[in-house]
Amino acid sequence: MASLFEIGAGKAIGYTTGGAVTQATSKATGVTLNQAAGQVTTHDASLAGGAEVSFTVTNDKVAATDVVAISLQSGASTGTYIVSISAVAAGSFDVTLSNVGTTAGEALVLNYAVIKAAAS
């Protein structure tokens, strides 16, 4: 039976299939992954302490009114990175990595989920 969330806002995130993608050339390189949930592995290029870098995830499951949740799964030295969603648009979202530690060159594994939402 469908939940009220599924009826009112579309298909809910829960147990769902996902996908995975790896950045090709740098931590600023955009990726494409057309899944409601997934995993992005960043390039292992160095990022200076105190620096930020952003990249775009192109994803045809994303609407401008959706909420994208993201978390750092693995690959980072403890307390080195903060990961956040810095923009959401129809067909994409931007991820920003902030290095709050010292210069580090690590491939990070990021998990994300698209939460379907609507403007009221």
Backbone as XML, in Angstrom:
<?xml version="1.0"?>
<chain id="A" units="angstrom">
  <residue number="1" name="MET">
    <atom name="N" x="0.836" y="-1.169" z="0.000"/>
    <atom name="CA" x="0.000" y="0.000" z="0.000"/>
    <atom name="C" x="0.889" y="1.244" z="0.000"/>
  </residue>
  <residue number="2" name="ALA">
    <atom name="N" x="0.527" y="2.231" z="-0.783"/>
    <atom name="CA" x="1.304" y="3.464" z="-0.878"/>
    <atom name="C" x="1.130" y="4.294" z="0.389"/>
  </residue>
  <residue number="3" name="SER">
    <atom name="N" x="2.213" y="4.957" z="0.796"/>
    <atom name="CA" x="2.140" y="5.842" z="1.950"/>
    <atom name="C" x="1.530" y="7.180" z="1.532"/>
  </residue>
  <residue number="4" name="LEU">
    <atom name="N" x="1.143" y="7.988" z="2.513"/>
    <atom name="CA" x="0.631" y="9.320" z="2.216"/>
    <atom name="C" x="1.686" y="10.154" z="1.508"/>
  </residue>
  <residue number="5" name="PHE">
    <atom name="N" x="2.952" y="9.952" z="1.884"/>
    <atom name="CA" x="4.030" y="10.687" z="1.222"/>
    <atom name="C" x="4.081" y="10.331" z="-0.262"/>
  </residue>
  <residue number="6" name="GLU">
    <atom name="N" x="4.000" y="9.047" z="-0.565"/>
    <atom name="CA" x="4.047" y="8.618" z="-1.963"/>
    <atom name="C" x="2.867" y="9.166" z="-2.751"/>
  </residue>
  <residue number="7" name="ILE">
    <atom name="N" x="1.705" y="9.186" z="-2.145"/>
    <atom name="CA" x="0.513" y="9.683" z="-2.829"/>
    <atom name="C" x="0.600" y="11.188" z="-3.042"/>
  </residue>
  <residue number="8" name="GLY">
    <atom name="N" x="1.082" y="11.922" z="-2.034"/>
    <atom name="CA" x="1.094" y="13.379" z="-2.098"/>
    <atom name="C" x="2.272" y="13.978" z="-2.836"/>
  </residue>
  <residue number="9" name="ALA">
    <atom name="N" x="3.426" y="13.336" z="-2.811"/>
    <atom name="CA" x="4.619" y="13.983" z="-3.344"/>
    <atom name="C" x="5.354" y="13.161" z="-4.397"/>
  </residue>
  <residue number="10" name="GLY">
    <atom name="N" x="4.921" y="11.978" z="-4.661"/>
    <atom name="CA" x="5.638" y="11.152" z="-5.626"/>
    <atom name="C" x="6.270" y="9.981" z="-4.923"/>
  </residue>
  <residue number="11" name="LYS">
    <atom name="N" x="7.114" y="9.269" z="-5.620"/>
    <atom name="CA" x="7.733" y="8.075" z="-5.076"/>
    <atom name="C" x="8.704" y="8.428" z="-3.951"/>
  </residue>
  <residue number="12" name="ALA">
    <atom name="N" x="8.532" y="7.791" z="-2.822"/>
    <atom name="CA" x="9.365" y="8.064" z="-1.655"/>
    <atom name="C" x="10.718" y="7.386" z="-1.783"/>
  </residue>
  <residue number="13" name="ILE">
    <atom name="N" x="11.701" y="7.948" z="-1.108"/>
    <atom name="CA" x="13.016" y="7.319" z="-1.018"/>
    <atom name="C" x="12.975" y="6.347" z="0.150"/>
  </residue>
  <residue number="14" name="GLY">
    <atom name="N" x="13.497" y="5.226" z="-0.021"/>
    <atom name="CA" x="13.588" y="4.197" z="1.000"/>
    <atom name="C" x="14.470" y="3.126" z="0.408"/>
  </residue>
  <residue number="15" name="TYR">
    <atom name="N" x="13.989" y="1.937" z="0.347"/>
    <atom name="CA" x="14.731" y="0.881" z="-0.320"/>
    <atom name="C" x="14.608" y="1.130" z="-1.816"/>
  </residue>
  <residue number="16" name="THR">
    <atom name="N" x="15.689" y="1.485" z="-2.435"/>
    <atom name="CA" x="15.670" y="1.808" z="-3.859"/>
    <atom name="C" x="16.976" y="1.372" z="-4.494"/>
  </residue>
  <residue number="17" name="THR">
    <atom name="N" x="16.945" y="1.160" z="-5.778"/>
    <atom name="CA" x="18.179" y="0.866" z="-6.476"/>
    <atom name="C" x="18.916" y="2.173" z="-6.712"/>
  </residue>
  <residue number="18" name="GLY">
    <atom name="N" x="20.193" y="2.105" z="-6.822"/>
    <atom name="CA" x="20.996" y="3.300" z="-7.028"/>
    <atom name="C" x="22.065" y="3.021" z="-8.051"/>
  </residue>
  <residue number="19" name="GLY">
    <atom name="N" x="23.063" y="3.848" z="-8.036"/>
    <atom name="CA" x="24.161" y="3.696" z="-8.960"/>
    <atom name="C" x="25.413" y="4.291" z="-8.371"/>
  </residue>
  <residue number="20" name="ALA">
    <atom name="N" x="26.490" y="4.210" z="-9.128"/>
    <atom name="CA" x="27.768" y="4.738" z="-8.677"/>
    <atom name="C" x="28.509" y="5.334" z="-9.866"/>
  </residue>
  <residue number="21" name="VAL">
    <atom name="N" x="29.299" y="6.370" z="-9.580"/>
    <atom name="CA" x="30.081" y="7.036" z="-10.600"/>
    <atom name="C" x="31.363" y="7.557" z="-9.953"/>
  </residue>
  <residue number="22" name="THR">
    <atom name="N" x="32.426" y="7.677" z="-10.751"/>
    <atom name="CA" x="33.706" y="8.186" z="-10.267"/>
    <atom name="C" x="34.140" y="9.369" z="-11.118"/>
  </residue>
  <residue number="23" name="GLN">
    <atom name="N" x="34.602" y="10.428" z="-10.466"/>
    <atom name="CA" x="35.123" y="11.588" z="-11.193"/>
    <atom name="C" x="36.358" y="11.187" z="-11.991"/>
  </residue>
  <residue number="24" name="ALA">
    <atom name="N" x="36.506" y="11.784" z="-13.169"/>
    <atom name="CA" x="37.583" y="11.388" z="-14.073"/>
    <atom name="C" x="38.896" y="12.141" z="-13.863"/>
  </residue>
  <residue number="25" name="THR">
    <atom name="N" x="38.873" y="13.466" z="-13.756"/>
    <atom name="CA" x="40.141" y="14.199" z="-13.835"/>
    <atom name="C" x="40.472" y="15.117" z="-12.662"/>
  </residue>
  <residue number="26" name="SER">
    <atom name="N" x="39.494" y="15.533" z="-11.879"/>
    <atom name="CA" x="39.771" y="16.402" z="-10.731"/>
    <atom name="C" x="38.544" y="16.422" z="-9.821"/>
  </residue>
  <residue number="27" name="LYS">
    <atom name="N" x="38.687" y="17.040" z="-8.648"/>
    <atom name="CA" x="37.550" y="17.154" z="-7.735"/>
    <atom name="C" x="36.506" y="18.147" z="-8.240"/>
  </residue>
  <residue number="28" name="ALA">
    <atom name="N" x="36.832" y="18.906" z="-9.292"/>
    <atom name="CA" x="35.883" y="19.863" z="-9.876"/>
    <atom name="C" x="35.160" y="19.285" z="-11.087"/>
  </residue>
  <residue number="29" name="THR">
    <atom name="N" x="35.491" y="18.080" z="-11.481"/>
    <atom name="CA" x="34.901" y="17.456" z="-12.667"/>
    <atom name="C" x="33.464" y="17.018" z="-12.399"/>
  </residue>
  <residue number="30" name="GLY">
    <atom name="N" x="32.544" y="17.449" z="-13.240"/>
    <atom name="CA" x="31.151" y="17.035" z="-13.120"/>
    <atom name="C" x="30.974" y="15.573" z="-13.478"/>
  </residue>
  <residue number="31" name="VAL">
    <atom name="N" x="29.893" y="14.987" z="-12.959"/>
    <atom name="CA" x="29.566" y="13.591" z="-13.231"/>
    <atom name="C" x="28.090" y="13.491" z="-13.600"/>
  </residue>
  <residue number="32" name="THR">
    <atom name="N" x="27.712" y="12.377" z="-14.204"/>
    <atom name="CA" x="26.315" y="12.107" z="-14.530"/>
    <atom name="C" x="25.910" y="10.784" z="-13.894"/>
  </residue>
  <residue number="33" name="LEU">
    <atom name="N" x="24.817" y="10.812" z="-13.141"/>
    <atom name="CA" x="24.270" y="9.599" z="-12.537"/>
    <atom name="C" x="22.771" y="9.792" z="-12.409"/>
  </residue>
  <residue number="34" name="ASN">
    <atom name="N" x="22.009" y="9.140" z="-13.273"/>
    <atom name="CA" x="20.555" y="9.295" z="-13.325"/>
    <atom name="C" x="19.860" y="8.266" z="-12.444"/>
  </residue>
  <residue number="35" name="GLN">
    <atom name="N" x="20.081" y="8.388" z="-11.131"/>
    <atom name="CA" x="19.477" y="7.514" z="-10.134"/>
    <atom name="C" x="18.984" y="8.366" z="-8.968"/>
  </residue>
  <residue number="36" name="ALA">
    <atom name="N" x="17.901" y="7.940" z="-8.314"/>
    <atom name="CA" x="17.360" y="8.678" z="-7.174"/>
    <atom name="C" x="18.276" y="8.626" z="-5.960"/>
  </residue>
  <residue number="37" name="ALA">
    <atom name="N" x="19.133" y="7.633" z="-5.910"/>
    <atom name="CA" x="20.129" y="7.513" z="-4.846"/>
    <atom name="C" x="21.406" y="6.990" z="-5.483"/>
  </residue>
  <residue number="38" name="GLY">
    <atom name="N" x="22.530" y="7.342" z="-4.902"/>
    <atom name="CA" x="23.758" y="6.871" z="-5.504"/>
    <atom name="C" x="24.989" y="7.207" z="-4.701"/>
  </residue>
  <residue number="39" name="GLN">
    <atom name="N" x="26.113" y="6.900" z="-5.336"/>
    <atom name="CA" x="27.405" y="7.065" z="-4.704"/>
    <atom name="C" x="28.349" y="7.712" z="-5.709"/>
  </residue>
  <residue number="40" name="VAL">
    <atom name="N" x="29.014" y="8.777" z="-5.272"/>
    <atom name="CA" x="29.999" y="9.457" z="-6.101"/>
    <atom name="C" x="31.352" y="9.294" z="-5.437"/>
  </residue>
  <residue number="41" name="THR">
    <atom name="N" x="32.319" y="8.774" z="-6.181"/>
    <atom name="CA" x="33.696" y="8.709" z="-5.698"/>
    <atom name="C" x="34.460" y="9.839" z="-6.364"/>
  </residue>
  <residue number="42" name="THR">
    <atom name="N" x="35.043" y="10.704" z="-5.546"/>
    <atom name="CA" x="35.756" y="11.851" z="-6.088"/>
    <atom name="C" x="37.148" y="11.443" z="-6.574"/>
  </residue>
  <residue number="43" name="HIS">
    <atom name="N" x="37.726" y="12.290" z="-7.382"/>
    <atom name="CA" x="39.119" y="12.140" z="-7.798"/>
    <atom name="C" x="39.992" y="12.316" z="-6.554"/>
  </residue>
  <residue number="44" name="ASP">
    <atom name="N" x="41.193" y="11.773" z="-6.571"/>
    <atom name="CA" x="42.067" y="11.884" z="-5.402"/>
    <atom name="C" x="43.000" y="13.094" z="-5.456"/>
  </residue>
  <residue number="45" name="ALA">
    <atom name="N" x="42.696" y="14.069" z="-6.296"/>
    <atom name="CA" x="43.511" y="15.281" z="-6.388"/>
    <atom name="C" x="43.574" y="15.993" z="-5.040"/>
  </residue>
  <residue number="46" name="SER">
    <atom name="N" x="44.677" y="16.667" z="-4.786"/>
    <atom name="CA" x="44.843" y="17.402" z="-3.534"/>
    <atom name="C" x="43.918" y="18.612" z="-3.479"/>
  </residue>
  <residue number="47" name="LEU">
    <atom name="N" x="43.461" y="18.900" z="-2.269"/>
    <atom name="CA" x="42.681" y="20.097" z="-1.997"/>
    <atom name="C" x="43.336" y="20.767" z="-0.794"/>
  </residue>
  <residue number="48" name="ALA">
    <atom name="N" x="43.741" y="22.017" z="-0.985"/>
    <atom name="CA" x="44.460" y="22.743" z="0.062"/>
    <atom name="C" x="43.595" y="22.930" z="1.300"/>
  </residue>
  <residue number="49" name="GLY">
    <atom name="N" x="44.243" y="23.015" z="2.448"/>
    <atom name="CA" x="43.538" y="23.321" z="3.682"/>
    <atom name="C" x="42.840" y="24.669" z="3.559"/>
  </residue>
  <residue number="50" name="GLY">
    <atom name="N" x="41.597" y="24.754" z="3.990"/>
    <atom name="CA" x="40.826" y="25.982" z="3.908"/>
    <atom name="C" x="40.206" y="26.236" z="2.550"/>
  </residue>
  <residue number="51" name="ALA">
    <atom name="N" x="40.410" y="25.358" z="1.595"/>
    <atom name="CA" x="39.878" y="25.546" z="0.239"/>
    <atom name="C" x="38.567" y="24.798" z="0.047"/>
  </residue>
  <residue number="52" name="GLU">
    <atom name="N" x="37.828" y="25.243" z="-0.952"/>
    <atom name="CA" x="36.578" y="24.580" z="-1.340"/>
    <atom name="C" x="36.622" y="24.306" z="-2.834"/>
  </residue>
  <residue number="53" name="VAL">
    <atom name="N" x="35.888" y="23.270" z="-3.222"/>
    <atom name="CA" x="35.709" y="22.955" z="-4.637"/>
    <atom name="C" x="34.287" y="22.459" z="-4.820"/>
  </residue>
  <residue number="54" name="SER">
    <atom name="N" x="33.692" y="22.808" z="-5.958"/>
    <atom name="CA" x="32.330" y="22.359" z="-6.258"/>
    <atom name="C" x="32.314" y="21.614" z="-7.583"/>
  </residue>
  <residue number="55" name="PHE">
    <atom name="N" x="31.360" y="20.697" z="-7.702"/>
    <atom name="CA" x="31.143" y="20.002" z="-8.970"/>
    <atom name="C" x="29.653" y="19.728" z="-9.123"/>
  </residue>
  <residue number="56" name="THR">
    <atom name="N" x="29.240" y="19.518" z="-10.363"/>
    <atom name="CA" x="27.830" y="19.286" z="-10.675"/>
    <atom name="C" x="27.569" y="17.812" z="-10.916"/>
  </residue>
  <residue number="57" name="VAL">
    <atom name="N" x="26.485" y="17.320" z="-10.337"/>
    <atom name="CA" x="25.983" y="15.981" z="-10.623"/>
    <atom name="C" x="24.767" y="16.172" z="-11.526"/>
  </residue>
  <residue number="58" name="THR">
    <atom name="N" x="24.882" y="15.760" z="-12.774"/>
    <atom name="CA" x="23.758" y="15.801" z="-13.702"/>
    <atom name="C" x="22.911" y="14.570" z="-13.436"/>
  </residue>
  <residue number="59" name="ASN">
    <atom name="N" x="21.592" y="14.804" z="-13.216"/>
    <atom name="CA" x="20.730" y="13.709" z="-12.789"/>
    <atom name="C" x="19.298" y="14.012" z="-13.220"/>
  </residue>
  <residue number="60" name="ASP">
    <atom name="N" x="18.772" y="13.221" z="-14.153"/>
    <atom name="CA" x="17.428" y="13.490" z="-14.683"/>
    <atom name="C" x="16.303" y="13.161" z="-13.702"/>
  </residue>
  <residue number="61" name="LYS">
    <atom name="N" x="16.622" y="12.654" z="-12.523"/>
    <atom name="CA" x="15.606" y="12.368" z="-11.498"/>
    <atom name="C" x="15.347" y="13.578" z="-10.604"/>
  </residue>
  <residue number="62" name="VAL">
    <atom name="N" x="16.135" y="14.639" z="-10.741"/>
    <atom name="CA" x="16.075" y="15.792" z="-9.845"/>
    <atom name="C" x="15.209" y="16.901" z="-10.432"/>
  </residue>
  <residue number="63" name="ALA">
    <atom name="N" x="14.268" y="17.381" z="-9.621"/>
    <atom name="CA" x="13.473" y="18.565" z="-9.964"/>
    <atom name="C" x="13.980" y="19.733" z="-9.123"/>
  </residue>
  <residue number="64" name="ALA">
    <atom name="N" x="13.726" y="20.926" z="-9.578"/>
    <atom name="CA" x="14.202" y="22.122" z="-8.870"/>
    <atom name="C" x="13.638" y="22.228" z="-7.465"/>
  </residue>
  <residue number="65" name="THR">
    <atom name="N" x="12.500" y="21.596" z="-7.194"/>
    <atom name="CA" x="11.863" y="21.671" z="-5.873"/>
    <atom name="C" x="12.287" y="20.544" z="-4.930"/>
  </residue>
  <residue number="66" name="ASP">
    <atom name="N" x="13.137" y="19.636" z="-5.395"/>
    <atom name="CA" x="13.551" y="18.494" z="-4.577"/>
    <atom name="C" x="14.592" y="18.890" z="-3.530"/>
  </residue>
  <residue number="67" name="VAL">
    <atom name="N" x="14.756" y="18.012" z="-2.564"/>
    <atom name="CA" x="15.791" y="18.143" z="-1.543"/>
    <atom name="C" x="16.781" y="17.012" z="-1.787"/>
  </residue>
  <residue number="68" name="VAL">
    <atom name="N" x="18.068" y="17.344" z="-1.835"/>
    <atom name="CA" x="19.099" y="16.327" z="-2.011"/>
    <atom name="C" x="19.893" y="16.231" z="-0.713"/>
  </residue>
  <residue number="69" name="ALA">
    <atom name="N" x="19.941" y="15.038" z="-0.150"/>
    <atom name="CA" x="20.721" y="14.781" z="1.057"/>
    <atom name="C" x="22.030" y="14.127" z="0.641"/>
  </residue>
  <residue number="70" name="ILE">
    <atom name="N" x="23.119" y="14.517" z="1.272"/>
    <atom name="CA" x="24.426" y="13.940" z="0.934"/>
    <atom name="C" x="25.228" y="13.715" z="2.207"/>
  </residue>
  <residue number="71" name="SER">
    <atom name="N" x="26.053" y="12.675" z="2.189"/>
    <atom name="CA" x="26.913" y="12.394" z="3.338"/>
    <atom name="C" x="28.238" y="11.827" z="2.854"/>
  </residue>
  <residue number="72" name="LEU">
    <atom name="N" x="29.231" y="11.976" z="3.686"/>
    <atom name="CA" x="30.560" y="11.444" z="3.415"/>
    <atom name="C" x="30.614" y="10.037" z="3.985"/>
  </residue>
  <residue number="73" name="GLN">
    <atom name="N" x="30.761" y="9.039" z="3.099"/>
    <atom name="CA" x="30.784" y="7.657" z="3.574"/>
    <atom name="C" x="32.180" y="7.241" z="4.012"/>
  </residue>
  <residue number="74" name="SER">
    <atom name="N" x="33.189" y="7.492" z="3.171"/>
    <atom name="CA" x="34.530" y="7.016" z="3.506"/>
    <atom name="C" x="35.582" y="7.740" z="2.671"/>
  </residue>
  <residue number="75" name="GLY">
    <atom name="N" x="36.832" y="7.445" z="2.989"/>
    <atom name="CA" x="37.958" y="7.944" z="2.207"/>
    <atom name="C" x="38.638" y="9.167" z="2.764"/>
  </residue>
  <residue number="76" name="ALA">
    <atom name="N" x="38.048" y="9.802" z="3.767"/>
    <atom name="CA" x="38.605" y="11.054" z="4.284"/>
    <atom name="C" x="39.254" y="10.855" z="5.644"/>
  </residue>
  <residue number="77" name="SER">
    <atom name="N" x="40.329" y="11.585" z="5.852"/>
    <atom name="CA" x="40.897" y="11.641" z="7.192"/>
    <atom name="C" x="39.870" y="12.285" z="8.105"/>
  </residue>
  <residue number="78" name="THR">
    <atom name="N" x="39.778" y="11.835" z="9.335"/>
    <atom name="CA" x="38.782" y="12.329" z="10.277"/>
    <atom name="C" x="38.858" y="13.844" z="10.429"/>
  </residue>
  <residue number="79" name="GLY">
    <atom name="N" x="37.716" y="14.504" z="10.287"/>
    <atom name="CA" x="37.630" y="15.940" z="10.491"/>
    <atom name="C" x="38.225" y="16.793" z="9.392"/>
  </residue>
  <residue number="80" name="THR">
    <atom name="N" x="38.494" y="16.228" z="8.229"/>
    <atom name="CA" x="39.136" y="16.990" z="7.164"/>
    <atom name="C" x="38.141" y="17.676" z="6.242"/>
  </residue>
  <residue number="81" name="TYR">
    <atom name="N" x="37.026" y="17.023" z="5.895"/>
    <atom name="CA" x="36.103" y="17.560" z="4.901"/>
    <atom name="C" x="34.701" y="17.768" z="5.443"/>
  </residue>
  <residue number="82" name="ILE">
    <atom name="N" x="34.053" y="18.782" z="4.896"/>
    <atom name="CA" x="32.619" y="18.973" z="5.059"/>
    <atom name="C" x="32.030" y="18.912" z="3.657"/>
  </residue>
  <residue number="83" name="VAL">
    <atom name="N" x="30.979" y="18.131" z="3.472"/>
    <atom name="CA" x="30.324" y="18.007" z="2.169"/>
    <atom name="C" x="28.917" y="18.577" z="2.279"/>
  </residue>
  <residue number="84" name="SER">
    <atom name="N" x="28.519" y="19.342" z="1.257"/>
    <atom name="CA" x="27.190" y="19.942" z="1.285"/>
    <atom name="C" x="26.638" y="20.069" z="-0.131"/>
  </residue>
  <residue number="85" name="ILE">
    <atom name="N" x="25.328" y="20.235" z="-0.205"/>
    <atom name="CA" x="24.666" y="20.526" z="-1.474"/>
    <atom name="C" x="24.569" y="22.044" z="-1.560"/>
  </residue>
  <residue number="86" name="SER">
    <atom name="N" x="25.149" y="22.620" z="-2.604"/>
    <atom name="CA" x="25.180" y="24.081" z="-2.710"/>
    <atom name="C" x="24.158" y="24.634" z="-3.693"/>
  </residue>
  <residue number="87" name="ALA">
    <atom name="N" x="23.531" y="23.780" z="-4.504"/>
    <atom name="CA" x="22.481" y="24.229" z="-5.430"/>
    <atom name="C" x="21.711" y="23.015" z="-5.926"/>
  </residue>
  <residue number="88" name="VAL">
    <atom name="N" x="20.413" y="23.228" z="-6.187"/>
    <atom name="CA" x="19.562" y="22.206" z="-6.800"/>
    <atom name="C" x="18.801" y="22.866" z="-7.938"/>
  </residue>
  <residue number="89" name="ALA">
    <atom name="N" x="18.795" y="22.220" z="-9.106"/>
    <atom name="CA" x="18.083" y="22.724" z="-10.280"/>
    <atom name="C" x="17.426" y="21.542" z="-10.969"/>
  </residue>
  <residue number="90" name="ALA">
    <atom name="N" x="16.543" y="21.816" z="-11.907"/>
    <atom name="CA" x="15.935" y="20.733" z="-12.681"/>
    <atom name="C" x="17.040" y="20.014" z="-13.446"/>
  </residue>
  <residue number="91" name="GLY">
    <atom name="N" x="17.258" y="18.747" z="-13.144"/>
    <atom name="CA" x="18.235" y="17.941" z="-13.850"/>
    <atom name="C" x="19.637" y="17.938" z="-13.282"/>
  </residue>
  <residue number="92" name="SER">
    <atom name="N" x="19.861" y="18.584" z="-12.136"/>
    <atom name="CA" x="21.214" y="18.565" z="-11.566"/>
    <atom name="C" x="21.228" y="19.088" z="-10.135"/>
  </residue>
  <residue number="93" name="PHE">
    <atom name="N" x="22.335" y="18.822" z="-9.465"/>
    <atom name="CA" x="22.616" y="19.441" z="-8.169"/>
    <atom name="C" x="24.124" y="19.634" z="-8.057"/>
  </residue>
  <residue number="94" name="ASP">
    <atom name="N" x="24.518" y="20.633" z="-7.267"/>
    <atom name="CA" x="25.929" y="20.941" z="-7.063"/>
    <atom name="C" x="26.365" y="20.476" z="-5.684"/>
  </residue>
  <residue number="95" name="VAL">
    <atom name="N" x="27.550" y="19.869" z="-5.636"/>
    <atom name="CA" x="28.157" y="19.402" z="-4.397"/>
    <atom name="C" x="29.367" y="20.284" z="-4.107"/>
  </residue>
  <residue number="96" name="THR">
    <atom name="N" x="29.501" y="20.728" z="-2.863"/>
    <atom name="CA" x="30.676" y="21.498" z="-2.461"/>
    <atom name="C" x="31.425" y="20.722" z="-1.388"/>
  </residue>
  <residue number="97" name="LEU">
    <atom name="N" x="32.728" y="20.568" z="-1.617"/>
    <atom name="CA" x="33.617" y="19.954" z="-0.641"/>
    <atom name="C" x="34.442" y="21.064" z="-0.009"/>
  </residue>
  <residue number="98" name="SER">
    <atom name="N" x="34.445" y="21.134" z="1.302"/>
    <atom name="CA" x="35.243" y="22.122" z="2.034"/>
    <atom name="C" x="36.293" y="21.373" z="2.839"/>
  </residue>
  <residue number="99" name="ASN">
    <atom name="N" x="37.552" y="21.729" z="2.636"/>
    <atom name="CA" x="38.631" y="21.115" z="3.400"/>
    <atom name="C" x="38.891" y="21.994" z="4.616"/>
  </residue>
  <residue number="100" name="VAL">
    <atom name="N" x="38.529" y="21.506" z="5.785"/>
    <atom name="CA" x="38.716" y="22.261" z="7.023"/>
    <atom name="C" x="39.967" y="21.826" z="7.770"/>
  </residue>
  <residue number="101" name="GLY">
    <atom name="N" x="40.747" y="20.958" z="7.141"/>
    <atom name="CA" x="41.994" y="20.494" z="7.730"/>
    <atom name="C" x="43.182" y="21.033" z="6.963"/>
  </residue>
  <residue number="102" name="THR">
    <atom name="N" x="44.191" y="20.211" z="6.828"/>
    <atom name="CA" x="45.378" y="20.564" z="6.051"/>
    <atom name="C" x="45.255" y="19.962" z="4.659"/>
  </residue>
  <residue number="103" name="THR">
    <atom name="N" x="46.161" y="20.344" z="3.757"/>
    <atom name="CA" x="46.118" y="19.831" z="2.389"/>
    <atom name="C" x="46.006" y="18.315" z="2.398"/>
  </residue>
  <residue number="104" name="ALA">
    <atom name="N" x="45.060" y="17.811" z="1.603"/>
    <atom name="CA" x="44.821" y="16.370" z="1.554"/>
    <atom name="C" x="44.476" y="15.956" z="0.134"/>
  </residue>
  <residue number="105" name="GLY">
    <atom name="N" x="44.950" y="14.810" z="-0.261"/>
    <atom name="CA" x="44.642" y="14.242" z="-1.568"/>
    <atom name="C" x="44.037" y="12.867" z="-1.389"/>
  </residue>
  <residue number="106" name="GLU">
    <atom name="N" x="42.739" y="12.820" z="-1.246"/>
    <atom name="CA" x="42.042" y="11.564" z="-0.975"/>
    <atom name="C" x="40.847" y="11.414" z="-1.896"/>
  </residue>
  <residue number="107" name="ALA">
    <atom name="N" x="40.575" y="10.191" z="-2.315"/>
    <atom name="CA" x="39.342" y="9.892" z="-3.055"/>
    <atom name="C" x="38.247" y="9.676" z="-2.018"/>
  </residue>
  <residue number="108" name="LEU">
    <atom name="N" x="37.233" y="10.540" z="-2.053"/>
    <atom name="CA" x="36.147" y="10.478" z="-1.081"/>
    <atom name="C" x="34.962" y="9.736" z="-1.680"/>
  </residue>
  <residue number="109" name="VAL">
    <atom name="N" x="34.261" y="8.974" z="-0.877"/>
    <atom name="CA" x="33.042" y="8.305" z="-1.312"/>
    <atom name="C" x="31.870" y="9.032" z="-0.667"/>
  </residue>
  <residue number="110" name="LEU">
    <atom name="N" x="30.996" y="9.583" z="-1.521"/>
    <atom name="CA" x="29.846" y="10.365" z="-1.072"/>
    <atom name="C" x="28.561" y="9.625" z="-1.397"/>
  </residue>
  <residue number="111" name="ASN">
    <atom name="N" x="27.635" y="9.535" z="-0.459"/>
    <atom name="CA" x="26.324" y="8.934" z="-0.694"/>
    <atom name="C" x="25.297" y="10.055" z="-0.790"/>
  </residue>
  <residue number="112" name="TYR">
    <atom name="N" x="24.365" y="9.939" z="-1.750"/>
    <atom name="CA" x="23.305" y="10.941" z="-1.856"/>
    <atom name="C" x="21.952" y="10.267" z="-2.062"/>
  </residue>
  <residue number="113" name="ALA">
    <atom name="N" x="20.895" y="11.006" z="-1.735"/>
    <atom name="CA" x="19.529" y="10.567" z="-1.986"/>
    <atom name="C" x="18.704" y="11.789" z="-2.362"/>
  </residue>
  <residue number="114" name="VAL">
    <atom name="N" x="17.858" y="11.622" z="-3.367"/>
    <atom name="CA" x="16.955" y="12.688" z="-3.801"/>
    <atom name="C" x="15.616" y="12.474" z="-3.099"/>
  </residue>
  <residue number="115" name="ILE">
    <atom name="N" x="15.184" y="13.485" z="-2.385"/>
    <atom name="CA" x="13.898" y="13.447" z="-1.686"/>
    <atom name="C" x="12.931" y="14.287" z="-2.511"/>
  </residue>
  <residue number="116" name="LYS">
    <atom name="N" x="11.921" y="13.649" z="-3.054"/>
    <atom name="CA" x="10.961" y="14.357" z="-3.898"/>
    <atom name="C" x="10.152" y="15.325" z="-3.043"/>
  </residue>
  <residue number="117" name="ALA">
    <atom name="N" x="10.039" y="16.545" z="-3.528"/>
    <atom name="CA" x="9.319" y="17.590" z="-2.805"/>
    <atom name="C" x="8.614" y="18.479" z="-3.827"/>
  </residue>
  <residue number="118" name="ALA">
    <atom name="N" x="7.762" y="19.337" z="-3.326"/>
    <atom name="CA" x="7.046" y="20.244" z="-4.213"/>
    <atom name="C" x="6.891" y="21.580" z="-3.528"/>
  </residue>
  <residue number="119" name="ALA">
    <atom name="N" x="6.910" y="22.637" z="-4.322"/>
    <atom name="CA" x="6.655" y="23.966" z="-3.786"/>
    <atom name="C" x="5.158" y="24.096" z="-3.524"/>
  </residue>
  <residue number="120" name="SER">
    <atom name="N" x="4.816" y="24.743" z="-2.423"/>
    <atom name="CA" x="3.368" y="24.879" z="-2.132"/>
    <atom name="C" x="2.904" y="26.283" z="-2.415"/>
  </residue>
</chain>
